[in-house]
Amino acid sequence: MLSHLEPYLLMPSALTPTALIERADQLAASAALRDALLGLGEVPVRIRHTPLYDAWLLPWAAGSVADLHSHDGSYGAVAAVHGVLRETVSTADGVRERIVRPGDRHGYRPGDAHRLAAGDARAVTLHLSSPPLPSGPCFSAAPLVGAGPARRTAAGITVR
């Protein structure tokens, strides 16, 4: 019998949306985020990885749209860093849309689904997931191109 608890027995398996939003606030004010923004190109960049959560910066080209998706069994938070996006959220309570501006942040639970669409200018969002997603973010943002029929790319982006 153990006379004390092993440290791994004390660690939770996931952080709640509220705890992830708190970490998003801390990261948004950090030098790590500022440094990552300086070198941010067109692909997502992981800025934090721990056994409990990971954090990714996702660049969005003007007009890019992600398909409605969930994040498997992970809790999560999204924070807008730059630019304006429209988010469609589907939960057990229904579907709603909201405009996401810099400084806005929202949490989600396993089973919730959302879709993000960039406005007329480039945008950057910060995504946290707990537990970490096994393959990182499920998409990379790509612009809508042309006026042809919609098709889904391998990365999960709707391209027109």
Rosetta blueprint (number, residue, H / E / L):
1 M L
2 L L
3 S L
4 H L
5 L L
6 E L
7 P H
8 Y H
9 L H
10 L H
11 M L
12 P L
13 S L
14 A L
15 L L
16 T L
17 P H
18 T H
19 A H
20 L H
21 I H
22 E H
23 R H
24 A H
25 D H
26 Q H
27 L H
28 A H
29 A L
30 S L
31 A H
32 A H
33 L H
34 R H
35 D H
36 A H
37 L H
38 L H
39 G L
40 L L
41 G L
42 E L
43 V L
44 P L
45 V E
46 R E
47 I E
48 R E
49 H E
50 T L
51 P L
52 L L
53 Y L
54 D E
55 A E
56 W E
57 L E
58 L E
59 P E
60 W E
61 A L
62 A L
63 G L
64 S L
65 V E
66 A E
67 D L
68 L L
69 H E
70 S L
71 H L
72 D L
73 G L
74 S L
75 Y E
76 G E
77 A E
78 V E
79 A E
80 A E
81 V E
82 H E
83 G L
84 V L
85 L E
86 R E
87 E E
88 T E
89 V E
90 S E
91 T E
92 A L
93 D L
94 G E
95 V E
96 R E
97 E E
98 R E
99 I E
100 V E
101 R L
102 P L
103 G L
104 D L
105 R E
106 H E
107 G E
108 Y E
109 R L
110 P L
111 G L
112 D L
113 A E
114 H E
115 R E
116 L E
117 A E
118 A E
119 G L
120 D L
121 A L
122 R L
123 A E
124 V E
125 T E
126 L E
127 H E
128 L E
129 S E
130 S E
131 P L
132 P L
133 L L
134 P L
135 S L
136 G L
137 P L
138 C L
139 F L
140 S L
141 A L
142 A L
143 P L
144 L L
145 V L
146 G L
147 A L
148 G L
149 P L
150 A L
151 R E
152 R E
153 T L
154 A L
155 A L
156 G L
157 I E
158 T E
159 V E
160 R L
